[in-house]
Amino acid sequence: MIHLSTFNLANASRTEADNLSKPQIESSFILGISNPTTLLNVLECKLGGNRLMDQILSGPTAFALHRIPPQYRALLPSVPFIGAPACWRTVLKESLFRTLIQPPLYCLRQTRSACSGAKNLKDQLWLGDLPFGAIENYGSDLQVTSPLMTLLTLARIPHVSDVRLLMAMYELCGTFSLFAPTEELCAALETARSAGARFFEEWRPVKKADGRPSGLWSRRPLVAIEELSSFANEVRTYRCGARFARCAKLVTGICASPFEVQATMLLSLPPKLGGQGFKGLENNKEIKLTSDARLLSGRVRCCYGDLFFENTTSGRPLDIECQSGLVHDRYESFISDSDRMAALQTMGIEVLPLTYDQLFNPEKYHAVCAHIAHLLGTKPPVLDARMHQMETNLRYHLFTSWNTQIGRAHV
């Protein structure tokens, strides 16, 4: 049975297409194309002489691709020339393909003549030199914008709000990704494994308390905070570069979940953008433990505070812990959290657990904010009518499903 390493549509010849055996056509399901007719149509598109190496996926399409764990990314077949809409219409009818790549497809074009104007394609015109490292290979014959360049192409889309752009920055700079594979994708992955395929599986799925997958994945950051800042300075003079730099400056650190991002943005953004404007917030702050704290927590050297405020008027640092139901609903997690809280309190650190309901419910949220302001030795901001509206808008964007594709006009 063939798989990605032994059969490449990009290099197929007309003779190879005509001589595909029945087992080969059946095994094309591993490549994400379950219909033999579709497979042959893809080959015909490729054999037309058009190469995809000149095509670069960008914007929301590239962002969606960067969310895919490597083992599922390997299931992507070689694809036809993006400039041939008829080929893409055929391929996008395949449910496995639609799971990974949904129309419209955003493509970066470097000349006006390359723009297609096709219904399912969105051209992003870029005239001039690209920033260094802006393009990455994605499989054998597919190119996408790098994570940093993807964020810049998102900044160029008018209906991607600053809040959505900032959320995207936090995700790519964070240690999490959102991807919920369908049953069909899971079956395709198991079929490939049974056929002897081996995948790079550094990303780890975060499971619910009952052991089922949550759709949340843990991975290393795709963009370092320092890289984001440096890139923002580099592209400041580009079109929409100032907007990119303005949003990048608001990123406070590395977050491990959407919940942490929601809490961070609500508490740290200035009131004119809908937040509380609490200054000095650090994400996942490393806290070195004393010997007594190590004994209580069961940890060897350190722990990390989700949302940490070092300087307060009381002199006691404040650690706000996001109590996600994904990892804190189990009895063992409750005991571990309690031990950790006791350990930090022996070091003079104030620990405040924060639940999703406290953040989501407006009345509870404002009560918690008043308490946080008290612990920090400050006062909650006085909001005028415009600030109230900005807070409402911010909350709407933050609590809209994170799985919603960034870039659509209605989100």
C-alpha positions as CSV (number, residue, x, y, z in Angstrom):
1,M,0.0,0.0,0.0
2,I,1.4,3.4,-1.0
3,H,1.5,6.5,1.2
4,L,3.0,10.0,1.2
5,S,6.6,8.8,1.1
6,T,6.2,6.6,-2.0
7,F,3.6,8.3,-4.2
8,N,3.7,12.0,-5.0
9,L,1.0,13.5,-7.2
10,A,3.3,16.4,-8.0
11,N,5.8,14.2,-9.8
12,A,3.3,11.8,-11.5
13,S,3.4,11.3,-15.2
14,R,0.5,10.8,-17.6
15,T,1.6,7.1,-18.0
16,E,1.6,6.7,-14.2
17,A,-1.9,8.2,-14.0
18,D,-3.2,5.8,-16.7
19,N,-1.5,2.8,-15.1
20,L,-2.7,3.3,-11.5
21,S,-3.6,-0.1,-10.2
22,K,-6.8,-0.8,-8.2
23,P,-4.9,-1.2,-4.9
24,Q,-3.1,2.1,-5.6
25,I,-6.4,3.9,-6.2
26,E,-7.9,2.4,-3.1
27,S,-4.9,3.4,-1.0
28,S,-5.3,7.0,-2.2
29,F,-7.7,7.4,0.7
30,I,-4.6,7.7,2.9
31,L,-3.7,10.7,0.8
32,G,-7.1,12.3,1.6
33,I,-8.7,11.5,-1.7
34,S,-11.3,8.7,-1.4
35,N,-12.7,9.0,-4.9
36,P,-10.6,7.5,-7.7
37,T,-12.1,10.0,-10.2
38,T,-11.0,12.9,-8.0
39,L,-7.5,11.4,-7.8
40,L,-7.3,11.3,-11.6
41,N,-8.7,14.8,-11.9
42,V,-6.0,16.0,-9.6
43,L,-3.4,14.3,-11.7
44,E,-4.8,15.9,-14.8
45,C,-4.5,19.3,-13.2
46,K,-0.9,18.6,-12.2
47,L,-0.1,17.3,-15.6
48,G,-1.3,20.5,-17.2
49,G,2.2,21.9,-16.5
50,N,1.3,24.3,-13.7
51,R,3.4,24.0,-10.6
52,L,2.1,24.9,-7.1
53,M,5.6,26.1,-6.0
54,D,4.7,29.5,-7.3
55,Q,1.5,29.6,-5.2
56,I,1.6,30.7,-1.5
57,L,-1.3,30.1,0.9
58,S,-1.8,33.0,3.3
59,G,-4.1,34.7,5.7
60,P,-6.9,32.6,7.4
61,T,-6.0,29.6,5.2
62,A,-2.4,29.6,6.4
63,F,-3.5,30.2,10.0
64,A,-5.7,27.2,9.8
65,L,-2.8,25.1,8.4
66,H,-0.5,26.2,11.2
67,R,-3.2,24.9,13.7
68,I,-3.0,21.3,12.3
69,P,-0.9,18.8,14.4
70,P,2.0,17.3,12.3
71,Q,0.4,13.8,12.2
72,Y,-2.7,15.1,10.6
73,R,-0.8,17.6,8.4
74,A,1.0,14.6,6.9
75,L,-2.4,13.3,5.6
76,L,-2.6,16.3,3.2
77,P,-2.2,15.0,-0.3
78,S,-0.3,16.7,-3.0
79,V,-2.7,19.3,-4.4
80,P,-3.4,20.9,-7.8
81,F,-2.5,24.3,-9.1
82,I,-4.4,26.8,-7.1
83,G,-4.9,28.9,-10.2
84,A,-7.2,26.2,-11.6
85,P,-10.5,26.8,-9.8
86,A,-12.1,23.8,-11.5
87,C,-9.5,21.5,-9.9
88,W,-10.0,23.0,-6.5
89,R,-13.8,22.7,-6.7
90,T,-13.3,19.0,-7.4
91,V,-10.9,18.5,-4.5
92,L,-12.9,20.5,-2.0
93,K,-15.9,18.3,-2.5
94,E,-13.9,15.6,-0.7
95,S,-14.9,15.7,3.0
96,L,-11.4,14.8,4.2
97,F,-9.9,17.7,2.3
98,R,-12.6,20.2,3.5
99,T,-11.9,19.2,7.1
100,L,-8.3,20.5,6.7
101,I,-8.7,23.3,4.2
102,Q,-12.0,25.2,3.8
103,P,-12.8,27.8,1.2
104,P,-12.3,30.5,0.4
105,L,-8.6,29.9,0.0
106,Y,-6.3,33.0,0.6
107,C,-3.3,33.2,-1.7
108,L,-0.4,35.6,-1.7
109,R,0.2,37.0,-5.1
110,Q,3.4,38.9,-6.1
111,T,2.1,40.2,-9.4
112,R,-1.2,41.6,-10.4
113,S,-1.4,39.3,-13.4
114,A,-1.3,36.3,-11.0
115,C,-4.6,37.3,-9.3
116,S,-7.3,34.9,-10.4
117,G,-10.5,36.5,-9.2
118,A,-12.0,33.0,-8.7
119,K,-15.0,32.7,-6.4
120,N,-13.4,30.4,-3.9
121,L,-10.0,32.2,-4.0
122,K,-9.1,35.4,-2.2
123,D,-6.0,37.0,-3.6
124,Q,-3.7,39.0,-1.3
125,L,-1.5,41.1,-3.5
126,W,2.1,41.8,-2.2
127,L,4.2,44.0,-4.4
128,G,7.9,44.2,-3.7
129,D,10.3,42.0,-1.7
130,L,9.0,39.7,1.0
131,P,10.4,39.9,4.5
132,F,13.2,37.3,5.2
133,G,11.8,33.9,6.1
134,A,8.2,34.9,5.0
135,I,7.5,31.6,3.2
136,E,7.7,28.0,4.3
137,N,7.4,24.7,2.5
138,Y,4.3,22.7,3.6
139,G,4.7,19.3,2.1
140,S,6.2,18.4,-1.2
141,D,4.7,21.1,-3.4
142,L,2.7,23.5,-1.2
143,Q,4.0,26.7,0.3
144,V,2.4,28.8,3.0
145,T,3.3,32.0,4.7
146,S,5.3,31.6,7.9
147,P,3.5,32.1,11.2
148,L,4.8,35.7,11.5
149,M,4.0,36.4,7.8
150,T,0.6,34.8,8.3
151,L,-0.2,37.3,11.1
152,L,0.9,40.2,8.9
153,T,-1.4,39.0,6.1
154,L,-4.2,38.7,8.6
155,A,-3.5,42.4,9.6
156,R,-4.2,43.3,5.9
157,I,-7.7,41.9,6.0
158,P,-10.1,44.8,6.9
159,H,-12.7,42.6,8.6
160,V,-10.2,40.9,10.9
161,S,-10.6,43.1,14.0
162,D,-7.6,44.1,16.2
163,V,-9.0,41.8,18.9
164,R,-9.1,38.9,16.5
165,L,-5.6,39.7,15.3
166,L,-4.3,39.9,18.9
167,M,-6.0,36.6,19.7
168,A,-4.2,35.0,16.7
169,M,-0.9,36.5,17.9
170,Y,-1.4,35.0,21.4
171,E,-2.2,31.6,19.9
172,L,0.8,31.4,17.6
173,C,3.0,32.8,20.4
174,G,1.4,30.4,23.0
175,T,1.8,26.7,23.8
176,F,-1.6,25.7,22.5
177,S,-3.5,25.0,19.3
178,L,-7.1,24.2,18.5
179,F,-7.8,21.4,16.2
180,A,-10.7,18.9,16.5
181,P,-10.2,16.0,14.0
182,T,-13.3,14.4,12.6
183,E,-14.0,10.7,12.8
184,E,-13.0,10.4,9.2
185,L,-9.6,12.1,9.9
186,C,-9.0,9.8,12.9
187,A,-9.8,6.8,10.7
188,A,-7.5,8.0,8.0
189,L,-4.7,8.4,10.5
190,E,-5.2,4.9,11.9
191,T,-5.2,3.5,8.4
192,A,-2.0,5.2,7.6
193,R,-0.4,3.9,10.8
194,S,-1.6,0.4,10.1
195,A,0.1,0.7,6.7
196,G,3.4,1.4,8.5
197,A,3.4,5.2,8.3
198,R,5.4,7.0,11.0
199,F,4.5,10.6,12.1
200,F,6.2,13.3,14.0
201,E,3.9,13.6,17.1
202,E,5.5,16.3,19.3
203,W,2.1,17.9,19.8
204,R,0.1,16.4,22.7
205,P,-3.7,16.4,22.8
206,V,-5.2,17.7,26.0
207,K,-7.9,15.3,27.2
208,K,-11.1,16.0,29.2
209,A,-11.6,14.6,32.7
210,D,-13.4,11.6,31.2
211,G,-10.5,10.9,28.9
212,R,-12.1,12.1,25.7
213,P,-10.2,14.6,23.4
214,S,-10.9,18.2,24.0
215,G,-9.7,19.7,20.7
216,L,-7.0,21.5,22.6
217,W,-3.4,20.6,21.8
218,S,-0.2,21.4,23.7
219,R,2.9,22.3,21.7
220,R,5.9,24.6,21.6
221,P,5.3,28.2,20.6
222,L,5.4,28.7,16.8
223,V,6.5,32.3,17.3
224,A,8.8,33.6,20.1
225,I,7.8,36.8,21.8
226,E,11.1,38.3,20.8
227,E,10.6,37.3,17.2
228,L,7.2,39.0,17.2
229,S,8.6,42.2,18.5
230,S,11.6,42.2,16.1
231,F,9.3,41.4,13.1
232,A,6.9,44.2,14.2
233,N,9.8,46.7,14.0
234,E,10.9,45.3,10.6
235,V,7.5,45.6,8.9
236,R,6.3,48.9,10.6
237,T,6.6,50.8,7.3
238,Y,4.8,48.1,5.3
239,R,1.1,48.4,4.5
240,C,-0.8,47.6,7.7
241,G,2.6,47.2,9.5
242,A,1.7,49.9,12.0
243,R,-1.5,48.0,12.9
244,F,0.6,44.8,13.3
245,A,3.1,46.6,15.5
246,R,0.3,48.2,17.6
247,C,-1.2,44.8,18.3
248,A,2.1,43.0,18.9
249,K,3.0,45.6,21.6
250,L,-0.1,44.4,23.6
251,V,1.1,40.8,23.8
252,T,2.1,40.3,27.4
253,G,3.6,36.8,27.2
254,I,3.1,33.1,26.5
255,C,-0.3,31.6,27.3
256,A,-1.1,27.9,27.6
257,S,-4.8,28.0,26.7
258,P,-7.6,30.2,25.2
259,F,-8.9,30.7,28.8
260,E,-5.5,32.3,29.8
261,V,-5.7,34.5,26.7
262,Q,-9.2,35.6,27.5
263,A,-8.3,36.4,31.1
264,T,-5.1,38.2,30.0
265,M,-6.8,40.4,27.4
266,L,-9.7,41.3,29.7
267,L,-7.4,42.3,32.6
268,S,-4.5,43.8,30.8
269,L,-5.9,45.7,27.8
270,P,-6.4,49.4,28.4
271,P,-10.0,50.5,29.1
272,K,-10.2,52.3,25.7
273,L,-9.9,48.8,24.2
274,G,-12.3,47.2,26.6
275,G,-10.0,45.8,29.3
276,Q,-9.3,46.7,32.9
277,G,-5.9,48.2,32.3
278,F,-4.1,46.3,35.2
279,K,-0.4,47.0,34.6
280,G,2.5,44.6,35.2
281,L,0.9,41.3,34.2
282,E,3.2,38.5,33.3
283,N,2.1,35.2,31.7
284,N,3.4,31.9,33.0
285,K,5.9,33.6,35.3
286,E,8.6,31.2,36.6
287,I,8.4,31.1,40.4
288,K,11.4,29.6,42.2
289,L,10.3,27.7,45.3
290,T,11.8,27.7,48.7
291,S,12.6,24.4,50.4
292,D,9.3,24.5,52.4
293,A,7.3,25.3,49.3
294,R,9.0,22.5,47.4
295,L,8.1,20.1,50.2
296,L,4.4,21.3,50.2
297,S,4.0,21.3,46.5
298,G,5.9,18.2,45.6
299,R,7.8,20.1,43.0
300,V,11.6,20.0,42.6
301,R,12.6,23.6,41.8
302,C,9.8,25.9,40.5
303,C,6.3,26.4,39.3
304,Y,4.6,28.8,36.9
305,G,2.0,31.5,37.7
306,D,-0.7,31.8,35.0
307,L,-1.2,35.5,35.4
308,F,1.3,37.0,37.7
309,F,1.7,40.5,39.2
310,E,5.1,41.1,40.8
311,N,4.6,44.6,42.1
312,T,1.6,45.5,44.3
313,T,1.1,48.2,46.8
314,S,0.8,45.6,49.6
315,G,4.2,44.1,48.7
316,R,2.6,40.7,48.2
317,P,2.8,39.4,44.6
318,L,-0.4,38.2,43.1
319,D,-0.8,35.0,41.2
320,I,-4.1,34.5,39.3
321,E,-4.6,30.8,38.5
322,C,-7.0,30.0,35.6
323,Q,-9.0,27.0,36.8
324,S,-9.9,25.3,33.5
325,G,-12.4,22.5,33.7
326,L,-10.2,20.5,31.3
327,V,-7.5,19.9,33.9
328,H,-8.9,21.0,37.2
329,D,-12.1,18.9,37.5
330,R,-10.3,15.7,38.7
331,Y,-9.9,15.1,42.4
332,E,-6.1,14.6,41.9
333,S,-5.9,18.0,40.2
334,F,-7.8,19.6,43.1
335,I,-5.3,18.2,45.6
336,S,-2.4,19.2,43.5
337,D,-3.7,22.8,43.1
338,S,-4.4,23.1,46.8
339,D,-0.8,21.9,47.7
340,R,0.6,24.4,45.2
341,M,-1.5,27.2,46.5
342,A,-0.4,26.5,50.1
343,A,3.2,26.4,48.9
344,L,3.0,29.8,47.2
345,Q,1.3,31.3,50.2
346,T,4.2,30.3,52.5
347,M,6.3,32.4,50.2
348,G,4.1,35.5,50.7
349,I,2.4,35.2,47.3
350,E,-1.4,35.9,47.2
351,V,-3.1,33.2,45.0
352,L,-6.5,33.9,43.4
353,P,-8.2,31.0,41.6
354,L,-10.2,32.2,38.6
355,T,-12.9,30.1,37.0
356,Y,-14.3,30.4,33.5
357,D,-17.8,31.2,34.8
358,Q,-16.3,34.1,36.8
359,L,-14.8,35.5,33.6
360,F,-17.8,34.8,31.4
361,N,-20.6,36.1,33.6
362,P,-20.4,39.9,33.4
363,E,-21.6,40.5,37.0
364,K,-19.1,38.0,38.5
365,Y,-16.4,39.3,36.2
366,H,-16.8,42.9,37.6
367,A,-16.9,41.6,41.1
368,V,-13.6,39.7,40.5
369,C,-12.1,42.7,38.9
370,A,-12.9,44.8,42.0
371,H,-11.2,42.2,44.2
372,I,-8.2,42.1,41.9
373,A,-7.9,45.9,42.0
374,H,-8.1,45.7,45.8
375,L,-5.3,43.1,46.0
376,L,-3.2,45.2,43.6
377,G,-3.8,48.3,45.7
378,T,-5.5,50.2,42.9
379,K,-9.1,51.0,41.8
380,P,-11.1,49.6,38.9
381,P,-11.3,52.0,35.9
382,V,-14.3,54.3,35.7
383,L,-15.8,53.5,32.3
384,D,-17.7,56.0,30.2
385,A,-20.3,54.9,27.6
386,R,-17.7,54.4,24.9
387,M,-15.5,52.2,27.1
388,H,-18.6,50.1,28.1
389,Q,-19.3,49.5,24.5
390,M,-15.6,48.6,23.9
391,E,-15.8,46.1,26.8
392,T,-18.9,44.6,25.3
393,N,-17.2,44.3,21.9
394,L,-14.1,42.7,23.5
395,R,-16.1,40.2,25.4
396,Y,-18.1,39.3,22.3
397,H,-15.0,38.5,20.3
398,L,-13.2,36.7,23.1
399,F,-16.1,34.4,23.9
400,T,-17.0,33.6,20.3
401,S,-15.8,30.1,19.6
402,W,-12.0,30.0,19.2
403,N,-12.6,27.3,16.5
404,T,-14.3,29.9,14.3
405,Q,-12.1,30.6,11.4
406,I,-10.3,33.9,11.9
407,G,-10.8,36.1,8.9
408,R,-14.5,35.6,8.1
409,A,-16.5,38.8,7.9
410,H,-19.2,37.7,10.4
411,V,-16.9,36.8,13.3
